[in-house]
Amino acid sequence: MQDSLYKPSEPEENIELLLFYVPQAQKHFGIEKVRQFLFELHGEYRISHDGSLMQAFGVSLKTDPANAVIKSEHGKIAYYMLNEQPLTWTLLAPFVLEGLVLAKTNSRDGVGFLDIGTGSGVYAVFAAKMFEFFGLEDSIVGIDVNPRALEFAKRNLEKNDLVERVELISEWFENTTFPAGSVKTVGIWPPYHPCDAQYQQFIPRHAWGGEDMQEVWRSQIQGCYPALADNGVLIFNQQSPGGSDWRGAQAIAELDHLAPGASVIFMDLFGPYSITKFLDAIYPNNDQADYRLRMEKKYTTIHYLVGAIVKDGLGRKIKFSHKLDNLPGWGNDPGSRIGCHRGIADLIRTAVSLK
Ligand SMILES: C[S@@+](CC[C@H](N)C(=O)[O-])C[C@H]1O[C@@H](n2cnc3c(N)ncnc32)[C@H](O)[C@@H]1O
């Protein structure tokens, strides 16, 4: 099978939209430098057919393939759907750049970019390349609780000559301490698989986000938002259920109390999808029927969101309609959203049948 290649066919309009959100970066680094960076962010990237290799923005990364079966406890599978990551960085890196220019930490040893749940190290690697491009010396820290993920992160840093640039911490994020106001920008990528709580033990840690997929999202925002400096930026991807009760995605509605006063600029990357169709595709044959009923009573839609939360005290909610095409989307193949969840659902099915 062939590798997948992604490249927006006409990136100019998207670049113009993003430029609007980086006025201070344009002043600080010059319009042409920022425009060149955005242009490179919209370049072609390549993913191997098994989802385990990526080449983008001048770096290459490796993780477990989509169908990996890792047996040891130490080696909980570290597969991360690499085909969405460059796309996410294309849309969010500009917000990180603006945050780095605007935020002032309250100590000299503050952190420039804190990558919570670094996994393969992908965003720490991308950030390190961006810092290099702009000559930024702020520190970059990646944290993950999964030792196998950190092995990949370490190897990916080595592969791209960035070992000196990123500090890796093997820890459950909530147990680490970053003083209030000490971090300029943060990234969170919370686990995302929808399933009945009784089955969480059968799926990898990177997929467990609670029945509504929001538990880790909530705890990570509440855990890291106080550490963010004023005007600091928290970027995220998050899969969220929703519907008219939430005027869209629940994750965005809940920000009012998770990050009071913050503004959020977000994109519903592939557009809202029916929660019934989504769960039908993941759990065919009436698997997890009670759980599905509970979800369908509460929600009508599912959203894959990427965005930036800005600690600016303005409390604005801005929906950004990107102009990208050639996106991987909700599709059924292993590298796309539904395909990835089907793979995780198979792990539950196998574990339950072996009991
Ligand atoms: C969905 S994956 C994202 C990985 C990577 N950033 C990416 O996008 O490819 C989530 C990662 O967060 C880690 N994780 C989840 N909760 C965590 C926590 N509280 N502290 C540290 N790591 C956590 C998981 O082990 C997993 O590697």
The ligand as an SDF file (V2000), in Angstrom:
LIG
                    3D

 27 29  0  0  0  0  0  0  0  0999 V2000
   -4.1230   11.0560   22.8430 C   0  0  0  0  0  0  0  0  0  0  0  0
   -2.4870   10.8040   23.3040 S   0  0  0  0  0  0  0  0  0  0  0  0
   -1.6460   12.1610   22.5500 C   0  0  0  0  0  0  0  0  0  0  0  0
   -0.2130   11.9110   22.2790 C   0  0  0  0  0  0  0  0  0  0  0  0
    0.5070   12.9600   21.3940 C   0  0  0  0  0  0  0  0  0  0  0  0
    0.5200   14.2550   22.0000 N   0  0  0  0  0  0  0  0  0  0  0  0
   -0.1760   13.0220   20.0440 C   0  0  0  0  0  0  0  0  0  0  0  0
   -1.0070   13.8970   19.8380 O   0  0  0  0  0  0  0  0  0  0  0  0
    0.1180   12.1740   19.2140 O   0  0  0  0  0  0  0  0  0  0  0  0
   -2.5490   11.2380   25.0030 C   0  0  0  0  0  0  0  0  0  0  0  0
   -1.2590   10.9940   25.7580 C   0  0  0  0  0  0  0  0  0  0  0  0
   -1.4060   11.5680   27.0550 O   0  0  0  0  0  0  0  0  0  0  0  0
   -0.8770   10.6940   28.0240 C   0  0  0  0  0  0  0  0  0  0  0  0
   -1.5850   11.0760   29.2470 N   0  0  0  0  0  0  0  0  0  0  0  0
   -2.9110   11.0580   29.4720 C   0  0  0  0  0  0  0  0  0  0  0  0
   -3.1910   11.5840   30.6840 N   0  0  0  0  0  0  0  0  0  0  0  0
   -1.9990   11.9690   31.2200 C   0  0  0  0  0  0  0  0  0  0  0  0
   -1.6060   12.6040   32.4490 C   0  0  0  0  0  0  0  0  0  0  0  0
   -2.4930   12.9720   33.3380 N   0  0  0  0  0  0  0  0  0  0  0  0
   -0.2910   12.8170   32.6750 N   0  0  0  0  0  0  0  0  0  0  0  0
    0.6350   12.4620   31.7490 C   0  0  0  0  0  0  0  0  0  0  0  0
    0.3310   11.8860   30.5580 N   0  0  0  0  0  0  0  0  0  0  0  0
   -0.9680   11.6440   30.2980 C   0  0  0  0  0  0  0  0  0  0  0  0
   -1.1180    9.2990   27.4820 C   0  0  0  0  0  0  0  0  0  0  0  0
   -0.2080    8.3600   27.9870 O   0  0  0  0  0  0  0  0  0  0  0  0
   -0.9300    9.5280   25.9860 C   0  0  0  0  0  0  0  0  0  0  0  0
    0.3990    9.2760   25.5700 O   0  0  0  0  0  0  0  0  0  0  0  0
  1  2  1  0
  2  3  1  0
  2 10  1  0
  3  4  1  0
  4  5  1  0
  5  6  1  0
  5  7  1  0
  7  8  2  0
  7  9  1  0
 10 11  1  0
 11 12  1  0
 11 26  1  0
 12 13  1  0
 13 14  1  0
 13 24  1  0
 14 15  1  0
 14 23  1  0
 15 16  2  0
 16 17  1  0
 17 18  1  0
 17 23  2  0
 18 19  1  0
 18 20  2  0
 20 21  1  0
 21 22  2  0
 22 23  1  0
 24 25  1  0
 24 26  1  0
 26 27  1  0
M  CHG  2   2   1   9  -1
M  END
$$$$
